[in-house]
Amino acid sequence: MNCIRTCALLLYTLILPVISIAQVREVKELKTNWKFQKGPEKSAYQIDFNDSDWETVQVPHDWAIYGPFDKEIDKQTVAIIQNGEEKASEKTGRTGALPYIGEAWYRTHFDIPKLHKNQKVLLLFEGAMSEPKIFLNGEKVGEWGYGYSYFYFDITDELLSNQENTLAVHLQNRGLSSRWYPGAGLYRNVSLIIKNQESIEQWGSFITTPKISSEKASVNIKTKTHGENNSLLTTIYNSKGKEITSIASKGLNTEEFEQELFIPTPQLWSPENPYLYTAHTQLFKEEQLLDEIKTKFGIREIKYEAHKGFSLNGEVRKFKGICLHHDLGPLGAAINKSALRRQLQILKDMGVNAVRSSHNMPSLEQLELCDEMGLMFLAESYDEWAVAKVDSGYHRFFEEYAEKDIVNLVRATRNHPCIVMWSSGNEVPDQWGKEGVKRAQFLQDVFHREDPTRPVTVGMDQVKATMESGFGALLDIPGLNYRVHLYEEAYETFPQGFILGSETASTVSSRGIYKFPVEKAMMKKYDDSQSSSYDLEYCSWSNLPDDDFVLQDDKPWVIGEFVWTGFDYLGEPTPYDQAWPSRSSYFGICDLAGLPKDRYFLYKSRWNTEEETLHILPHWNWEGREGETTPVFVYTSYDSAELFVNGKSMGIQKKHEQTPQNRYRLMWMDVKYQPGTLKVIAFNENGEEAAVKEIHTAGAAQQILLETDRSSLRANGEDLAFVTVSLVDKHGNPCPTATNALSFTVQGKGSFRAVCNGDATSLELFHLPNMKLFSGKLVVLVQSSHEEGEMKLIVEGEGLQKASIRLTSTKKH
């Protein structure tokens, strides 16, 4: 696939708030008044079942995130093949040690106005974990297998018009079904779509821009509809709502329309300019409006060329990408748009320009935000094909569901400009043997059939095997997971002429924790089950960030990387899979609370070319280490700097190519610790002083410091503010080793939602309003109510003066 050209659209009304459009289409989100009960219940699908003593919850909902953490939950005796293990051993915390396993029921009631004979109703699930069975008014209307899939059913025949309807959903999560915390429950949105029988098909519109120049762009819109002899009117608006162009088409004995429009002097979508247009599509029967949708889309051109790489709008660029699991730390798997927005903004500030959904289908909200914020996207589908990684994994569904799941993934999301490639799998054991090659070809063909404009990749870890079998050669984009030592051979062997680092680094660290002596180490373990934040520790299959930096910088045929991972996530506590109480990962560039680790600034120094980076590590509170060697690293966008300890120069360091670490870090390895002040002066290319940074040894903690990511929330009962809590001494210096226990109270038009300190070994529950600091910090989540007004977060700790911060909420956002 030498030239891939596409654009995007389609933030369907199905993900908008409840609205009615000209009385022809209504989308009703089923968020509130759900009844929930964990455990088997044979008759819970029946209309007259008594659920009055069940818990009342709001969807999206993750039943397992409330804990408790328990070593025995999903304890596995396995050999993790992906990690190169040959002998089985006991693993704890691999799926987060949270109670996600088991059956559960959700029930709700809703009214539908009397339907006309030409109306129908669809029931849409954007994700249900797992194996959902759907019942309406006592009758089963459908089921699905994969917990990450979007799916819908036509429920028109089962509805009771102008009466109360009873919807019941049975879910079952099996043990040994995942390699990370999968979440549990109706963790994404559920909606009703009420429209005419003659209407635009669900996910039936596809917008591309096959020809783009500075003078004009052609916009091709294919729209599938129900009903013949109708007409279609499409009008395009710019980002300010001004009409640009329109076209009307008459359909004769057809249900599919193809329209071509032209936009003069188009604004092109890119990470630097995420410009979005809107297509307003209306279906008519003579003069009668039957249906309409409004779709945001972007205009952009993508190409993948041998020996040259990836280009966006004619400009060659590298993917500065990260991998993300779907959980949101203390919120679990339950989707929350404000939490996603914060996550993506932290990454964009670091210089990230691309995200890989790992290892499953992304939420529609995540794609919408990436469209708006300017982040390219690698949309992944599965972690497993027909050959098992875990006993109860996706292999059980592959034959029946693989094609249906890809069809739904592509049709629901192919119109987002952020998506620049698809992934049909990650480290699948099917990489071995002829059957795996056939499956790779089959899945890629389905993607091409549904979307001929984007290429397909697979994250390959068995690179030697895929060289021999032809598996890697047939892919549009050969994706290598780690295996930096095989990049050159893969480039020479595979015919595509480029390589993607589909998963890189897997460096491990704990925020604010530093270990001595400072040395490179693989699978290093310590008694406290933490990893060193000197960023020199990695896993048995992986490497340090700097090894990938060399390939990205020196090899034009390496088209970018997706680092494992942007944030810590629940589960997979490598290298402490066997060390309870570790229950979340150490891979993140940011911790589970979203607080940046030191490694954040290493990546920022390379990726964010718009801002200066000057970051010192470690902290300078080392009582008892006086006179001992305590190396100092500086991550900076400058090439050289001078370090001072209490005013005494430790010399000037300059980046050089002796080792990958020397090329990208400034390191003073022989510094002896003395309390006081670390100061670094960075120099520009002319040797002139360009920036200064200091850190100080802190005294006793005296004050609580509160900093919020936002002070104004939307009064919708879902919006969140993330308040970082830290301790400082009497001079305002951060106390980096503080572990004080704190408590939290929210007054006014909001509530306490959760708290997280980023400690992978903490068994404190996220939803309780108290927690210990970890490395001097934690984050409190404050949630708005449906009422406008003020709210106040109060934080208290023994021996500390309590602190508070005021937030406001409004309907106007």
N, C-alpha and C positions, 0 to 999 in steps of 0.2 A: 504494500500500500504506500505508493510514493507521495501521494498528495491527499491529505485529508482536509476537506473544507466543510465547515458547518457553522451554525449559529444556534441560538437556543431560545427556548421559551419556557413556558408553561408552568406558571405558578397557578395551578387550577383553583377555581373557587372552592374546591373541596378542602383546601387548607386555609381558607379565610374564615374570619368570624361568621357567625350565623347571619345570613343575608338573604334577601329575596330580590331577584332581578326581574323587573317587569312582569312579575307573577308567572314567569315561565320556568324558573329554576330556583329552588331553595336548597341551601346546604345547612343542615342542622347538626352541629357538633354535640355528641352525647358525652358531656363532661361531668356533670354533677348527678348526685342522687343515685349513685351505684351502690348496691349492696355486695359485700365481699365476704367469703368464708373459705378458709383453707381446709382441705380434707375431702374425702369422697362423700358424695351425697347423691344417691341414685335418682331421686325424684325432683332434684332442683330445677329441672327444665320445665316442669309443669306450671301452668298458669296459676293455680291456686296454692302453690307451695308457700309456706309461711317463712319468710326471711326477715321477720321483724327484729330478731335478736342478732342478726348479722351486723358486721361493721359497715358504716357508711363511709364511702371513699369517693375521691375525685379521680377521674381518668384524664391524663396518663397516671398510672399507678404501678409501683414496683413493690410487691408484698414482702420481698426478702430483705430489703435494705435496712429495715428496722431491727434486724438481728434476732438473737444475739450471735456474735462470732463464736464458733464452736469447732474445735479441732476435728471432731468426729464427722462433721458434715462433708460428704463427698470425699472422705479420705480414700486415697487411691494407692494401690500397690502396682506400679507400672514402671516401665522403662520408657522414657520420653525419647522416641526415635529422632525427632527433630533436633534434639540436643546432643545426639551422638551416643546416647546411653545404650548399653547392651544388656545390662542386668536390672531387673525390676527392684524397686525400693519403695518404701512408704513415702507418699507425698501428702502434705497437709497444706491447706490454704490455696491449692491450685485453682480452685474456682471461687476463691474469696472467703471461704469458711462461713458463708451466710446461708440461711435456710431457704434456698430456692427450690429444692427438690420436693416433689409431691404434686398432688392434685389440688385444684381450687376452682371455685365458681364465682362468677360475677353475674348479677341480675340488675336490670333496671326496667323502668316503665316509661313509655312515651305515647303521646297522642299525635295522630295524623289527621288533618282535616279530611273531609270526605273527598276521595279521589274521583276525578272525572274518568270516564272510560278510556280516554286517550293518555292518561298519566301512568307513570311507573315510579318505583322507588328502589334505589340501590343502597345497600349497606356496605360501607367501606371500612376496612381495618388497615391501618398503616403499619401494623406489627402487633403480634400477640404471642407471648412466650409461655407455653409452646404447645404445638399440636392442637390448635383450637378446634372445638366443635361448637357450632352456632345453632341455637334453637330460638324460634320465634313462635310465640303463642302455643307452646307445647310441641311444635313440629321442628324436626331438624331441617335446616335450610342449607347446610354445607359444612365442610371442614377443610383444614389445610395442614400441611406438615411443618414447613420451615418457619421458625419463630421470627425471622427477620424479614419475611416477605410482606409486600402489600398485596391485598386481595379484596375482592368484592363479590357480592351476590345480588341478584335481582330477587327482591323479596315481595314483589307486588302481590303475588297470589296468596301469600301467607298473612298479609296485613289485615287488620281490622280497621276499616275506615271509620273515622269519627268516633272511635272508641279507644280505650287504653290498650296498648300493646305491651306484651311482656317479652323482653329479650334476655336470654340466658346464654352465658358463654362458659364452657368447660375447658380448662387448661390443664396440661400435665407436663411437668418438667421431670425428666428422668436423671438419675445419677449417671456419671460417666458420659455426659452428653456434650461437654464443652471443655476447652483448654483454658478458659478464663471465666470470670463471673458473667453469666449471660443475662442476669436479671430475671424477673418473674412477673407475670401478669399482663394486663393491658397497658403496656408501657409506652405505647404511642397512641395517636388519636383514633377515635371511632366516630364515623359520620354517617348521616342519612342524606342522600341526594334525591330530591323530588323533582321530577321533570316530565316532559311530554314523552310519549312513546316515539314520536318523530322528533329526534333531537340529535345533538352532537354526541358521538360515541365516547364512552369513558376512556380517557387517555387516547383519544382518536385524532389529535391534531399534531402535526410535525412540521416545524419551521426550520428551514435551512437558508443560508445565503451563499449560493453557488458562485456568484461573481461579485468581487469587491474591488473598487478603485477609489481614488480620492474624490472623483466626481460623483459616483453613485454606487449603490449596492443593490443587487437584485435579491428580493426576499421571496422564497418559494414556500408556499403553505399547502400542505396536503391535509385534508380534513375528511375523516370518515363520519358518516351520519347514518341515521336510521330513517327510512322513508324516501320515496321517489318523487320526482317532479317538483322538488323544492329548489329554492335559490339561496345563495350564500353571499352575504355582504361582509367584507373585512375592511376595517379602517385602522390605520397605524398612527399612533401618537408618539411624540417625543417625550422625554423625561419630565417636561413641564406641563404635559397634557395638551399640547397644541397638535391639532390634526396635521398630518403630513401628506397622506395619500390614502386612497381607498380603491376597492375593486369589487364589482358585483358579478356573480356567476350564476347561470341557470343550469340546474341539473336535470337532464332528461333521461329517465329510466336508469339512474345511477345513484349510488349512495356515497360515492367518493368524489371529492372536489380537489382540483389542483389549481392554485392561483399563483400568479407571479406579479409582484409589485416592485416599484423602484423607489429607493430613498436617496435623495440628492445629498451630496457632501456628508456622508454618514459619519457618525461618531462611533469609533470602534471600541469594543469591550476589551479590557485588559486589566491586569492587577493594578496598574497605575490609574486607570480611568474606567471603572466598572459601569459603563453607561448602559442603561436599559431602556428599551422602547416598549410600547404596549400595543398588542394586536387585539382589537375588539372584533370578535367574529359573531355574526348573527345569522341564524337560519330562519328562512321565511317559507310559508306556504301562501303564495300570492301576496296579499298585504298583511297576513297574520304572522306575527313574530312567534316562532316555535321554541327557540332556545338561543342562548348567547353565553359566551365566555370571554373574559378579559385575561390576556396572557402577556406577561412581561418576557422580553427576549433580548438577546444581545447580538450584535453583528461582529463576527471575528473569523479569521482564517487561521487554520492550523496546518502545519506540514511536518512530516517526519522524513528526512532525506539521508541516504547513505553517506557516511563519512562527514556529514555536516551537522546532523542532529535535528533538534526540534526548533521550530520557529513559530511565533505567534505574530500575526499581522505583518509578516515579512521580516521580523527581527528574530535572529537566533538567540535563544536563551536557555539556561539550564533550569531544571526543576529544583528549587530549594524547598523540598517537601518534607513533611512529617507524616507518620502513621498515627491514627487515632482509633482506639476502641470506642465503643458506643456508650460506656457508662460515664456518668458525670460526677464521679467521686461520691460525696456524701448524699447526692440525690439518687444514686444508683442508675438504673437504666431508664427511669421515667423521664421522658423528653421535656425539656424546658428551654424555651427560646432565648431567654435572657442569659441563662447559664451558657448556652452554646455561643452566644454573641461575645460574652466575656472571654471564653476560651479562644475563639478565633481572633479576637483583637489582641490578646496577649501574644499569640503566635505571629500575627502580622507585624506587630511592633518589633519582634525579633528579626523580621526580614523574610519570614516564610511566604512563599508564593503558591504553594500547592499542598493539598491534603489527600491522603489515601484512606479510605474507609476500610478498617481492618477488623475482622476479615469477613465482612458482611455488608449487606445493603444499607446505605445511609438513610437517615431520616430526611423527609422532605423539607423540614425546617432547616436542617444543616445546609442543604443545597441552595435554598432560598437565600440564606445569609451569605454563602460563598459567592452567589451571583452579585449581591448588593455590595459586598466588601471587597471583591476582587481577589478571590483565591481560586486557582485552578484545582481541578478535582479528578482523582483516579477512583472511579466507582467500582468497588469489588463486590463479588457475589458470594463465594463460598470459601470455606476453609477445608472442605472435604468433598470428594466426588464419590465414586463407587467403592473405593477401597478405604477402610476405616482407619482413622487416627485414634478415635475413642469409641468405646463399645456402643454407645447409643447416639452416635453422631449423625451427620447428614447422609451418610451412605445408605441409611435405611429409606431415605426418600428419593434418592437420585434418579432411579429409573422412572418413577411416576411424575416427579415434580421438576426435574432439572430444567426442561424446556419451558414449562409454565412459569417458573420463577424468573428466568431470564426475560421472558416476554413481558412480564409485569414490571420488572425492574426497568427495562429499557423504555417501554411505552410511558411509564409514569414519570420518567426523569430525563429522557433524551433531549428535551428542549431547554435544559439549563445550560447557559453559556459556559458555566464553570467547568463542566465535564469535558475533559480533553482526551480521555481514554477509558476503556473498560478493563476490568480484570475478571477472568473467569475462574480464578482459583489461587490458592496460596499453599505452597509447599505440599501439594497433594501427593500421597504415596503412588498415585497413578503415573507419576513421572517415569516409573520403571515399566518397561514392556510395551508390546504392540497395542494392547487394549487401551492403554493410557494415551497413546498417540491418537487413536481413533476418537477417544472422548474429547481430547483437546481440539481436534478438528471439528467435531460435532458442535461443541459449545461455541467455538469461534464463528462457525457458519450461522448459528442462530443469532448471535450478536450482529453479524453483517447483514442478515436478512432484515432484522428489525431496525438497524441503524447503519447504513452503508457509509456514514461520514466519519466514524471514529475507529481507531485501531483497538486491538485487543492484546492484552498481555497476561502472563501468569507469573507469579512470584516463585522462581525455581531455586531450590536449595540443592537438588541432586544434579548439578550442572554437568558433570561428566556423563551421567546416564542420559541426559537430554541431548548431549552432543552426539552420542552413539545411536540413539533411537530415531532421531529426526523430530522429536518433540519440540525442541527449542527452535529448529529451523522453520517450522510451519507457523509459528506465532508472528503476528504483525510486529510486536515489540518483545524482544527477549528480555525478561526481567530477572536479574540476579539478586537473590537474597544473600547478602554477605559474600563470601567466596572471592575476596579481593584478589587473591593470588591466581584466580582463574580468568580475570577480566581479559587479559591479552589473548589467551587461548580461545576464549569464547568469541571475541571479536573476529579472530582469524577463521574460526570454524563456522559460525552462524552467517547466513547470507545477507542479513538485513543491513549490515554496515553501521550499526550502533548498538549500544548496550544501555539499559536502564538499571540503576541501583534501586530496585523495587522495595528493598528493605535493607537498611544499613546500620552499622555501629553496634546497637545493643550494648552500649556502655552503661554501667550501673553506678548509682550514687544515691546517698541520702542527704537531703538538704541540710547544710550547716554542720555536717559530721566529717571530721578529718582524722585520718589514721597515719601512724608513723611506724617504721620509716616510710618515706614517700617513694614508691616504686611501681613500675608496671606490673600488673598481676592479673591472672586469669582465674575466674571462679573463686576469688579470695573470700574467705569467711572469717567473721569475728564473733566474739562471745556475745556481743550486744545485738547481733543480727542486723547490723547496718553496713552500708558500703561507703567508701571514702569519697568525699566530694572534691578530691584533687583530680578527678576525672581521668584516672589511669587504670581503672579496673573494668574488665569486660568479661564476656561469657565465652564458653569453650568453642562456640561456633562463630564467634564474631570478632570484633576488633575495636580500636579506638577511633574517635571521630576524625583525627588527623589523617589516618590511612585513606579514608574516603576523600578528604579534602584534596589530597595529592592527585587522585584519579580524576576528580572533577575539574581541577585546575589545569592538568597537564594533558588530558586526553580529550580532544574535541568530539570524539565519537562516543564518549560517555555523556548521556543527555541529561543527567541529573540524579538526584537521590531522594528517597523517602526514609527519614531517620526513624528508627524504632526507639522511643516513641515521643510524641510531643508532650504528653502528660502521663504521669503514673496512672495505673488503672487497677481495679480490683481483681485479684487473682494473679497467677503466675509469679510468685515471689522469688524468682531466680536471683541469686544463687542459693536462696534459703528455702527451696521447695521442701526440704526435710527438717526445717527448723521452726517449730512452733514457738511464738505466735505470729510469725510473718504471714500476712494475708493479702498483701498487695504488692505491685511491682516496684522495682527500683530503676526501671529503664527510662523514666520520664525526664525530659529536659526541664519540665515543671513537675512539682510534686502533686499529690492527690488533691490538695486544696487549691491548686493552681498557682502556687508561689514558685517563682523561678529559682532553680538551683544555679550553682555557679556555671554549669555547662551552657545555660541559656545565653550567657554573655560571650562564651567562646563562639557559638553559632552566630550571634548578633554581630560580632566583630567582623565576620566574613559576609554575612547576608544582608544586613541593613546598611547600605552604603549612603543613606541619607542622613544618618545620625552618627555622632561620635560615640565610641564605646571605650570606657576605661574602668575596668573592674579588678579589684584586688581580692585575693584569697590566700590564706584562710582568714577567719576572724582573728582578733588579737587579744583574746582572753584565755590565757593558758597557765593559770596558777599551778605551780608545781613543776613546770617545764622550764623555769628560768635557766638560761645558759645552754639549753639543749637545741639541737638542730631542728629548725622549724621552717622548711622551705616556703617561699612566697612566689605565687604565680600571678601574672597580670594578663588578663584577656583584653585586648585592645585593638582598635582599628588602626592604630599608629604602628610604625615599624620598630620604634625604639623607645626606651624609657629608662629613667634613673630611679633607683629605690633608695629611700632613706629610712633608717630606724632611729627614732629619737634624734633626728637631725644629722646622723652620721651616714654618709653615702655608702651603699652596698655595691656601687658601680652601675654602669650603663649596660643594659642588655639590648641586643638587636636581633630581630628575626633573621634566621639563616637556614640553609637547607641541609645541615648536618644530619638531622633526623626529622621525621614529620612533626614531632612535638616542637622542636626548635624553630620550625618554619612558621608555626601558627600561634605559639605561646611565648611569652617572656618569662623566664624561670630563674630565680635566684635560689640555688639548692643548698647553700651553706649558711643561711641566715640563722643566728642564734636568738632565741626568744628572750626579750626583755619587755616588761610592760611599758606602755607608753603610746607612741604614735608611729604608725606606718604611713609613709608619704611616697607617692609616685608622681614623677613629672614625665609626661609623654612629649616626644619631639616630632615635629613634622618632617617632611622629606628634605627640608633645608637645614635641619638641625636646630630649629627654633622651638622654644617652649610653646606647646600647643594646648595642653590640658593638665590639670592637677587634681589628684584625689588623695584623701586621707581617711584612715580609720583609726579608732582610738580604743585603748583598753577601757572597758566600762567598769564603773563602780557598782555599788549595790543598787538593785532595782528600786525605783521610787514611784514611777508614774506609769500609767497605762496609756498607750498611744493608739488612737483609732483613726483609720484611713479608709474611706469608702470608694469603690469604683464609680459610684454615681450617687447623687443626692436626691434625684427626682425619679420616682417610679410611676408606672402606669397603674391606675386603680382597677385592676382586672382580676385580682385574687391569685395571680400567678407570677407577676413580675418580682424580680429579686435584686437586692443590693448585696454585694460581697464586701464585708467590712474586715479589713486586716487588723488584727489585734497584736500589739507587741509591747514589750516593756523597755523603758529607758531609764538611765540614771539621772541624777540631779542636774547634769549638764546636757541632757538630751541625747546621750550616746546609747545606741541600741545595746541591749543585754543579750548576746547571741547564744548563751548557754542556759537561759531561763527555762524552767519547766514548771512554773507555778500553776496551781489549779485555779481556774477562773469559772465564774458563773455568769449567765446572760439572761436579761429580761428585756422584753419589748413591750412598750406601752403605746397606746394610740391606735391609729388606723393601719396596723400591720401586726405581724406575728413573727416569732422565732421559727425558722424553718429547719436549720441544720447547722452543724459546726464540724470543722475538719482541721487537723493540725499537720497532716502530711506524713505522719509517722507510720511506716508500713507494719510496725509491730504493735500498734495501739489497739486494744480491745474495747476502748470506750465507744459508746454508741453515738452515731451521728445526730440522732434526733432528740437527744437529751440536752438540756441547756447548761451543760457544764463539761469542761474538758481541760486537760493540761496543755500548756504550751509545749511545742517541740522546736528545739533550736531557736527559742525566743519568740515564736510566732504561731498564730493560727488564724483561721478565717471563719467568720460568722455570717450566715445567710439570713437576711431579713426579707420577709415576703409581704407584699402589699395585700390589702383587703379589697373588697369591691367598693369601699367608701373613700372619697377624697379626704385629704387632711394630712396632719402631721403624725409621725411615729418617732419614738425615741428608743434607741438601743442603750441599755445600761450594762456595763461590765464591771464586775467586782472580783476581788481576790484578797485573801487574808494578808493583812499588813500593808495593803496598797490602798491609795486613795481611789475611790471608784471614778469611772469615766463614763461619759455618755456622748452620743452623737445623734443629731436630729436629721430625719429624712422627711420628704414630702411625697404625696401621691396625688395624681390628677387624672381625670378622664381624657385630657387633651394631650395626646402624644402622636 
